[in-house]
Amino acid sequence: TTMPQHTDVVLFGALGDLSRKYLWQSFFQLYLKEQTENKTFSFYGISRDAQKEGSQKLTKLLDDVNCEGDISSVCGLKLFEFRQLVTYVQLKTDEQFDSFGEHKLKNIPENSDFVLGRIFYLAIPPNVYSSVAARLSSCCKLKIRHAWSRLVLEKPFGSDLQSALSMARDIGKHFKEEEIYRVDHYLAKSVVRQILPFRNRNFNHLETILNNEHVERIEIAMKETADSKGRIEFYDKYGVIRDVMQNHMTELLALVAMELPNNHHSDFDSNKNKLLSQVKEVKEEHVLTGQYSRYLHHAEQEKANISLSVYTPTFAASLLNIDSPRWNGVPIIMISGKALDERSSYIRIKFKDSVMCVCGCKSFNVSQHGARQIIFQINPGSLPTVGILVSKNLFSPHLPEGLEDMVVTSQESFVFGQSLNEFYFSIPKTNENAYVTVVRDLYRGDKKSFVTTEGLEHLWHIWSSVIEETKHRHPKLYLEKNDISLNFGYSNGILRYVEQESSLVADEFSERERLSVSSLPSHFLGHVLLVKPDVQLYKSLAEKINDVAKTTVAKAGIFHLALSGGSSSIQLYRAILKHFPKFPWRWTHIWQVDERCAQYHDQLSNFKTIDEELLQNVRIPYGNIHPMVDYSVANVCSTGSVERYKAALVHFVSKLELDFIILGMGQDGHTASLFPKSGLLKDNENLVAMTTNESSVKRMTLLFSILNKARHTAVIVSGHKKHDIVDSLAGSEKKNVNNYPILGVNSQSGNVTFYIDNDAWFGK
Ligand SMILES: O=C1O[C@H](COP(=O)(O)O)[C@@H](O)[C@H](O)[C@H]1O
């Protein structure tokens, strides 16, 4: 007869996300499967919230625990019982801890024939692990015969080797190694659990080919569609390498590459640790990093420290090597990222193709000679379900107890370019949530889903220095969901993006921008003023536009730039082309501030200048260019043209906020095509209008209603002919917008800068 046993489950962080999403449901599953007359349970939900509020929150949370489709009355009854067995407890002070140990938890006399267990599950921030462990050790840990205590920790287990060791030391003062359970939920995923049984069951086939003679490379991927929104603070601290490569992915590597254990736990641990100790420290040149383009936007929303966020990798690809006779020379490639095109985790073992066809190549049979691979598909990606795929031209696998054949329906599915029909496909018989498995293992004292202290030390040893070395590297920006510019290759032991240049560039994010703004010398008409010789002036403005473009593209994925006509603009375009060849043209939309109603080839056309001097020299998508007048009709300007331009602005420009506009200023103080005494100066309703000044042709122009919504405005004033108007505007006499339209420039953003060259400022 087995001794009766009771288990107290004490869940810290009982009201948090992890508990809400997985833990309570998993503890209910435990109760459902394990509880008998002889095996009883109590559950305690712990947080720092006051008793009443915490208790209400917990009750709500438990309402969501359910039978997951099991409609039997047994499950319904057990669910009812389970909810009754959960008690909320506020634990903040030493006294509260002590009284919890004394009065709430079950206690038994020494030497009773009863097994008592206590699970302390810490779903709380790691910085309090040590102090909570210390308190638990003094109030609640069982120290009598037939009793056990387990301390369960969620990652991150430190942020580098040193911090992990010091955390392990601190906790080790209160709990012994066998009492510490560090969760790695990937080790509890259904396919991961089948890796070793599968290898064992196919020992004769597999163990002879799982080595450097036969394996070309191993890929381990953890691709996610989710981004890091809501977790920026955590992500800025950890980034993708610490978050998943150092732990889940390296653990997966160990399972496919370690020597098979002889089914003894001690073998399992020592073989795994041996393998981990053979993985070479990752080098800087072995890691590529990327950041999805809206990351900084999320960081800003979450009030993160942007100067740190710019460096956070949300994507990484790493090349690892194992220094052992079995694996020497086999590249191990890890890929993981947020905001990618699919949620797919897998280990792909690709075998060498060493067959050369000499004769009969026309009928060379793909199913016999095509790519040979084994794929452990852990999260499904585009497959109908998770499972293990073995190329039919490799061997026909024997299935261990936990797997069954998957019948591939006629519907074609492809895996790395090969039809699913070209694989033997086996799937786990049960596919429960990983946390259900974690909790069951925990209860049974089975340490398969947990990380030992020695293992942890190896894991950090592999990754610590490269994380440090790359911490100030600017990750390559990528577009969410599907950016082929993340594709990379490896040769001569080095990883390289196929497209070296990011289509999005965000280095030197805004620091320089802020600096340049704050160091401007003075003000003009209430706006920031920069006075310089013209060459320097245009370079400064080009630099500013480039900076704003990069940061805007990084945040919003699109940049709207509105240009004026005039000879000064030509110098600006040349400065941009010369100094900023990496300008993000692909993501830039070009608008016009104003235009004369002339055909494209007419010398009066502003657009012709923009086109010839700028657009023809850069790679900008045709659809991003928005000329103001309509060259497809004889009458290039009409009411229809005004409406068309307005509609285009409304369609493309979010909230009608252009990101950057370049204005000029005429000798009469006009700007855009808004001339002194024009009725349009007071038009607050329209965005675009036709206009004329006495001496010249008709024009189209943007109005102040949209100009003043721009996020950044630069007014270029250049040449000695402008000196008088600059002088007069700088004077103390009060002026009004009706006579000096430039005074109407009053952007809501406050980001207006006058770029005035020496000639215009000082005169001849
Ligand atoms: O541990 C982690 O894993 C999740 C992904 O887990 P999955 O079971 O959904 O594949 C990841 O989103 C998270 O950033 C990381 O901390």
Ligand as a Chemical Component Dictionary entry (heavy atoms), coordinates in Angstrom:
data_LIG
# 
_chem_comp.id                   LIG 
_chem_comp.type                 NON-POLYMER 
_chem_comp.pdbx_formal_charge   0 
_chem_comp.three_letter_code    LIG 
# 
loop_
_chem_comp_atom.comp_id 
_chem_comp_atom.atom_id 
_chem_comp_atom.alt_atom_id 
_chem_comp_atom.type_symbol 
_chem_comp_atom.charge 
_chem_comp_atom.model_Cartn_x 
_chem_comp_atom.model_Cartn_y 
_chem_comp_atom.model_Cartn_z 
_chem_comp_atom.pdbx_ordinal 
LIG O1 O1 O 0 10.117 31.870 -23.196 1  
LIG C1 C1 C 0 9.635  32.467 -24.116 2  
LIG O2 O2 O 0 8.923  31.804 -25.053 3  
LIG C2 C2 C 0 7.880  32.455 -25.738 4  
LIG C3 C3 C 0 7.490  31.576 -26.906 5  
LIG O3 O3 O 0 6.986  30.378 -26.424 6  
LIG P1 P1 P 0 5.988  29.497 -27.293 7  
LIG O4 O4 O 0 5.665  28.378 -26.398 8  
LIG O5 O5 O 0 4.811  30.358 -27.624 9  
LIG O6 O6 O 0 6.736  29.099 -28.507 10 
LIG C4 C4 C 0 8.344  33.815 -26.223 11 
LIG O7 O7 O 0 7.253  34.521 -26.793 12 
LIG C5 C5 C 0 8.872  34.610 -25.066 13 
LIG O8 O8 O 0 9.402  35.855 -25.542 14 
LIG C6 C6 C 0 9.953  33.871 -24.323 15 
LIG O9 O9 O 0 10.256 34.553 -23.119 16 
# 
loop_
_chem_comp_bond.comp_id 
_chem_comp_bond.atom_id_1 
_chem_comp_bond.atom_id_2 
_chem_comp_bond.value_order 
_chem_comp_bond.pdbx_ordinal 
LIG O1 C1 DOUB 1  
LIG C1 O2 SING 2  
LIG C1 C6 SING 3  
LIG O2 C2 SING 4  
LIG C2 C3 SING 5  
LIG C2 C4 SING 6  
LIG C3 O3 SING 7  
LIG O3 P1 SING 8  
LIG P1 O4 DOUB 9  
LIG P1 O5 SING 10 
LIG P1 O6 SING 11 
LIG C4 O7 SING 12 
LIG C4 C5 SING 13 
LIG C5 O8 SING 14 
LIG C5 C6 SING 15 
LIG C6 O9 SING 16 
# 
